[in-house]
Amino acid sequence: MGLESDFDGTIKKAVGFISSGVENAKKDGVVIGLSGGIDSTVTAFLSVKAIGKENILGILLPERGVTNPEDICDAMQVTGILGIKHKVIEISEILDAFSSAIPDYEPALRVCNGNLKARVRMCTLYYYANLLNRLVIGTGNKTEILLGYATKYGDGGVDMLPLGGFYKTQVMALARYLKIPRQIIEKPPSASLWKEQTDEKELGISYELVDSILMKLIDEKKEPADIKRELDISEDVVERIIGRIEENKHKREMPPIPEM
């Protein structure tokens, strides 16, 4: 994708994708979860261009003691810049209800509990989407989709993914072109599923490097040995990325159905 050579053309395609998606579904707008991060901010900016600020509801879903207050401030700044309606729904009480109702709930299980949080947020977004006859617009990018860095039926449960064709580093470039607030672009990306979580720390690799690998692997269809040589990295790193793509294939497909 020649993003850097044609930002306006790229934005036009993304905007058309959103507007036609809403129109074809016969919906009245979109609901978007605003985290204060770069992906949800870029998605919100594109959505306003596509269908107008009056047809967008931004929902902030913080968790007490976990969500960084700066992220809430950043998300609120985005609603102000764009002039979109918003709601702040603190999810701690919902999570407390789950933890008290599940007999085997274990507070120390980060992944299980993090996925639960993502699914609680998804349910909340869909409640408002149903209430307002709108679509839930997703904020996931191509890097996250390929690596499976999303919760199945959580942040992966959406009606459309306008950033799904953009690698993370391309989203960053697009954010700079759209002139979204600098602190949002520069902050370490995080899903905010537990305190001090960051994407790159959890993935164990920088987005810059993983995107370089993915572009050569997916777009240029190069062999692992060639990628290792060109990027001067261990072949194990490339194989680990390939492994993640394969093991998370189920997140990119409909549930399997037996042939009858």
N, C-alpha and C positions, 0 to 999 in steps of 0.2 A: 504494500500500500504506500503510494507516494504522498503520505500525509503532509510532510513538511513543504512539499512543492505546491500543494493546492489545499490549504486550510479551508478556504471559502467553499470549494467544491465538496470537500469532506463534510463540512457542517451542513451544507444543503442536503446531502444524501441522508445524514442522520436525522435532520429535521423532517424531511419527507417521510422517513421511516416511521417516526413517532406520530405524525399527523395522520398518515394513512392508516396506521394501526388502530388509532382511536376511532377514526371514521368508519373503518370496515367492521369494527366490533360494535358499532352503534352505541358508543359510550359517550359520556358527557365530560370526560377529562381523565386525569390520572392522579393517583396517590403515590407519593414517594417517601421512603424513609430517609431522613436527613441525619447523617452521622457527624457532620462537620469535616468529613474527609473529602479527598479529591474526586473520587468516583461519583459520589452522590451529588457533589456540587456541580460537576460538569454535566451530569445528567439533568439536574434542575435547570441549568442555564439553557441547555438544548431544548428542554421541554417548553420553557417559556417562549422561545423562538418559534416552536412548532405549533403550539395551541393556545398561547396567551396565558398570562399570569392568573386570570380569573378562573381558569379551568384546572388549576393545580392545587393540591393540598399537600404540604410538607408536614411530615409527622416525625418528631424527635422522640426517641424511645430510650432514654437513659436509664441506667441502673444505679441506685444509690450506693456510693462507696466504690464503684468500679469505673463508671464513665468519667473521663477526664473533664473537669469543668470548662477547660479551654475548648474542648470539642463542642460543648453545648453553646458556648459563646460564638464560636465560628459558624455553627449551623444557624443560629439566630441572626447573625450578620448576613448570611446568604438570603434568608427570608426577607430581610429588610432591603437588601440590594435589589432583589427581584420583585419585591412587592407581592409575594404570594402568601396566601392564608396558611396558618400553621397551627399545630397542636403539640403540646408537650405532655407525653404520657409516661410517667415513671413506672417501670415494670417490676420493681422489687416485690410489691405485694402479690403480684401474679406468680412470681417465682417462689415466694414463700408458700403459697397455696399448693403448688406442685410438690415442693420439698416435704411438706407436712403430710401430703396425701400418698406419696410413693413410699412404700415400706422399706425399700432398699436404697433410698436416696443417700448418696455419700458426697458431702461437700467438697472433698478433696479431688473428685474426679473431674478434672478440667474439661476434657473433651466432651464427655456426656453432658455436663452441665452447660458448657458453652453452646452445644448444639441445641439444647433445650431453650436457651435464651434466644437463639436465632429463630427458632420455630414460634416462640411466643410473639416475637416481633412480626413475623410473617402473618400470624393469625390476626394481630391487631390491624395491620395494614389492609388485609382483606376484609375485615369487618367494615372499615370505612369505605373501601372500594365498593362493596355490596350496598352499603347504605346510600352512597352518592351516585351509583351507576357509573363507576369509573374502573379503569384498569390499574393494576399495580405495576408500576414501571420499575424494572430492576436496574441495579447499578454495577453489576459484575462486568469485568473486562475479559478479554481473550486469554490473558495469562492465567487468571484465576480459574476460568472455565477449563482450560487444558490441564492444569495441575490439580483440578478438583478442590481448589481452595475456596470452598463454599459449603454451607450446610444443606444437605438434601432436604427439600421441603422446608427450608429456613430462608436464608437470603437467596438460595437457588430457586425458591418457589415464587415465580413472578409471571407476568403476562407478556412482557417484551424486554429485550436486552439491547438497547441502542448502542451500548459500548462493547457489545460482545465481539465485534470485529476488530477492536483496538487492543494492542498489547498495552501493558501498564505504562511503559515509557512513552507510548504514543498518547495516552490519556494525559500524561504530564505535559507533553508538548502542546496538546490541544488546550489544556487549562491555561498555559501561559499566553496562548494566542487569544483566548477568551477574556484574559485579564481578570481571572478570579483572584481573590485575595492571596497575597504572597505567602502568608503564614500557613494557609491550607495546602499550598503546593509543596512547601518545604518541610512540613511536619512528617514524621515517620508514619507510613500507612499502618492502620490497625483496625481489626474487626471489633475491638472493645468487648471481647467475650470474657476476659478476666483482666485484672489489674496489671498495668504495664505491659500488656501484650503488644507486640508489633508483628507485622506480617513477615518481614525479612528474618527476624529472630526465629520465628516458628518454622519458616521454610528452610532456614539454614543457608540462604543464598540471596544475594542482592537482586533486585528487580532488573537492574541494568544487565547483569550477567545472564540471568535466566531468560530474559527476552532475546538476548543475542543468540543463545542456544536454540530457543524455540523458533526464531526466524529462520535460522539455518536448517533446522530439522524439519519444520512444517512447510515453510514457504519455498525454501531453496532445495528441499529434499536431499540434504547431504547426509553422508554416512557418519556415524559417531567418531570414527577415527579421523575423518577429515575435519570435523568440528573441533575435536581435541587439538589438532595441529594448528588450525587457523586461530583459535582463541587462546592457545597456549595454556590449556587446563588439563586436569586429569580426566581420562576417559570414564573413570568412575562417576564423576560429576554428571557427565552426559547420560550415562546409563541410569543414574538415579532419577534424572528428569524424565527419561523414557519410561521408567518404572512407574512413576507417579501418574503419567498420562494414561498408561494401561490400567493400573489398578483403580483409577477413578472414572473409568469409562462408563460405569453404570450411572454416574451422575449426569451424563450428557445424553442419556437414552431413556426411552420409555421402558417401564418394567417389562421383562420378557414374558411372552405368552406362548404356551405350548401349541404346536400344530395339531389340529384335530382332524 
